[in-house]
């Protein structure tokens, strides 16, 4: 391969003195840049480094996403295990116990003893997919730490009602059947 400078010399466009002068100027510029502390920038190398950095960032992001999915899967497995180990029977009763899950009103049939435990807060309803289970309050609190959306919380009535409430004198019992 013949350099561009040599081609210009052969064509007669540039003489030997001008070519030597250009070469000297170029080397002086490099020396001045080194003295000033400016690193010589190789554009191709810089682009390659940026591409590597982008690739590393993409790999980190993908790994973080996989880790988050693995943690979520592990938490769900823990919840299922806790529910299976500590679920309580419904007592085989025929009393309907209504509760709200999300925006729907759901119903389970329990015995009178289980209904009183639910009303007292000793048992808590947990919803895994389509399955509804009863677990002790201690276990439900541990489940709620991991995923509060599966635990059905029964809302207690407010301690002080509104001043303008016409039904303020009529208290609603905790075990009201509706």
N, C-alpha and C positions, 0 to 999 in steps of 0.2 A: 504494500500500500504506500502510496506517495502522499505526503502531507500537502495540505493546501498551499502552504508557503513555498514548497518546492515546485508545485504546479505554476504558481504565479511567476517564479523565477524563470522557468523554462519558457513560459509564454512571453516573457519580456515585459510584463506589466509592472514588476517591482525589481529593483536592482538589489545587489547583495548588501549594500550599506543600509538601505531602508529595512530590509528583513532583519538584519542584525540589531538595528535600533529598536524595532518593535519587540524583538525577543528580550532585549535588555530592559525596556520599559515594563514589560510584563513581569519579569523576575523582580524588578525593584518594587513593583506594587505588592507582590506577594510578601517580600521582606518587610515592607512598611506595615502591612496588615498584621504580620506575626509580631512585630515590635509593639504595635498598638494594642495587642491582646485580642484582636478580633479573630475568632476562629474562621478558618476557611470553610465556607459552607458548600457542601456537596449536595446539590438539590436532589439527586437520585437517592443518596444515602438518607437524607432527611425524610423524603417521602416513604422510603422503606421503613424507617423507624416509626413514623406516624402510623403506617399500616399495621405494624406489629403491635403498637400500643392499642389501636382500635380493636384488633383481634383479641388481645389480652382482656380488654374491657368487656367484650362480648362474651368471652368464655367465663369471666367472673360473674357476669350477670346471669348467664345460663346456669352456672353452678349454684348461685344464690337462689334462683327459682326452684331448682331441683331440691335443694335443702329445705326450702319452705314447704314444698309439697310433701317431702318425707316427714317433716315435723307434723304437718297437719294430719297425715295418715297415721302416725304414731299416736297422736292425741286422740283421734277417733277410735283407734284400737283400745286405748286405755279406758275410754268412756264405755265402750261396749263391754269390756272385761269387768269394770266396776258394776255395771248394771246387772250383768249375768250373775255375778257373785253375791249381790246383796238385794236382789229383787224380792219383794214381798208378795204374798198371795192376796187376792182380792176378797177372800173369805167366801166365795161362792154365793154371794147375796144377790138380791134382786132389787136393791135400792139404787136408783140412778143418781150418779154424782156428775153434775155438769161443771165444766171448766172451759176457759177460753184458751185457745192455742193459736197465736197469730191473730187473725181476724175472724176465726170460726169458733163456734161453740161446740165443744165435743162432749161426749157422754160415755161414762164407764159405769158398769154395774158392780156394786160392792156390797159387803155386809154392813150392818149397823156399826159394828166395832171399828171396821176399817174407815167408814165414813167419819166417825168421831175422831179418829187419829188424823185423818186428812184435814178436818176442820181445825184441830188443835195445832197443826203444823208438824206433827211427829213424822208423818209420811209425806212425801212429795212426789208429784207426778213427773215422770221423765218421758220424753217422746223421742224415740230413735226410728227415723223413717216413718213407717206407718204403725209401728208397734208402740203401745202405751204401757209403761211399767210403773210400779210403785216402789220407791226406795226410801230408806230412812233419811232424815234431814241432814245428817252428818255426811253421808255419801253424796247427797244432792248438792251440798255446798262444795265438795271437792270437784264434782262434775261441772258445776257452774264456774269454777275457776278456770277450767279448760275450755268450755264452750257453753256460755250462758243461754244460747238459743234453744237448747234441748230441754232445759228445765222449765217446767210450768210453775210460775209463781202465782200464788193466790193473793190478790190484792186485799189488804186489810182496810176496813173503813177508816176514814179520817177521824182524828180525835175530836176536832171541833168543826161542826158544820157551818155553812154560811149563815149569816144573820137573817137573810131574807128567805130562808128555806121554810116553806109552809109545813114540811114533814119532819122538822127538826125534833119534835117530841116523840116521834115514832122510830124506835131503834130497830135495826135489822139484825136478827140473830145470825151467828156465824154458820149454823148448820141448816139454814133455810133451804128448803127443797124448791127449786124453780124449774 
